[in-house]
Amino acid sequence: MDEPFRRYSTWLLSRYGERTYRVAVDAGFTCPVREVGLPCAYCEPGGSRAGYLEDRRSLGDQIRRGTEFLRRRYGASSFLLYFQAYSNTHAPADELRAVYDDALSWGSFKGLIIATRPDCIDRERAALIGEYRGRGLDVWVELGLQSADDRTLRRINRGHTRARFDEAVHMLREHGVSVTAHLILGLPGEGLDAAIAGAQHLSRLPVGGVKFHNLVVVEGTALYEQYRAGEFEPPDAEQYRELLVAAVEHLRDDIVVMRLTCDPPRNVAHAPRRLPDKATVYRQLTHDLRERGTRQGIY
Ligand code: SF4
C-alpha cells in the first residue's frame, strides 16, 4: 500500500537500488555553545554520539568497526559516511578538508553527511562541502533548527536565531548541498501550534529532509532542572503522537522524513520515563494518517 509519508528507508532504496546504511564517526569536534559553557538546554553531556562509539578512535578504526558492525548485523554493503557527533564544521576550512578527506579514504561511500549548527556554516565552508559533490558523492548537511520560534530558541540556549538557520540553508543550497533539518516537538511552551509552525517554516525553505525528535528531558541538563522545578512537562507518548501527525500533515510532501524519535538515553534519569520505540512510532504515524484520510503535506 502507498506510504502516507516520505519514509527515509524507502527513499534510500529508490535512490541507491539497495539498502544503504550510515557509518557514524566522531571526528573529535566540539561546538561553540559547549565551549563557552552554555550547551543547548536539552543536550546531554555526551552530546549526540551513535551508541557504538564509546570512545574516540582514529577515523579509520571507527569506519572499519562501523562497517563491520553493519555488515554483520544487516548484511550491509552500501554506505554513507556520517559525521554525527557535535558540530562537524566547527574548525577552519582547511582543517575540515583534511578530516573529511581522511575519513573518505577509509571506505567506499555513496554519500557524505555532515551534522552541524547553522552558525558553523559560512560561505567558505558551504563551498568546501559542495566540492565533494564533484567526487560523485551525494552531500547532505544536517542542521538543527529545533524550533521555528526565536523565543524558544533563546529559552533552550540554542545560540542562533531562526533567520540564521535560514541563511545557512540558502548558503548550502547555493553550492548544491542538500539539507536535513532537525525539529524537536514538545519543547517548553510549545504544543500543536508550534509543531505545525515548525513544519510550515521548513516547507517554505529548500530543505530536502527532516528529523523529528520527541523532547526527552535528561538528568544533567538545564532543562532537567526546569522540569524538576515544575516549570513544564515534556509530551508523553500519546501527546507526541498527536504533535507528529500534525507536523507531518503540514510538511511539504517532497521532504524526506528521516527520523521520527530520538534515541533513548542510556543509564541516566529522564522524563518522560516511558519512551516510544521507533518501530511503534512508525506504525502509529502510518496508522493515524490513514485513519484520518490524510498524508504528508495535505495541508
Ligand atoms: S549544538 Fe548539538 S552537541 Fe552542541 S550543545 Fe547543542 S545539541 Fe549539544
Boltz pocket constraint, residues with backbone or C-beta under 6 A from the ligand:
constraints:
  - pocket:
      binder: B
      contacts: [[A, 31], [A, 33], [A, 34], [A, 38], [A, 39], [A, 40], [A, 43], [A, 44], [A, 47], [A, 48], [A, 85], [A, 86], [A, 87], [A, 117]]
      max_distance: 6.0
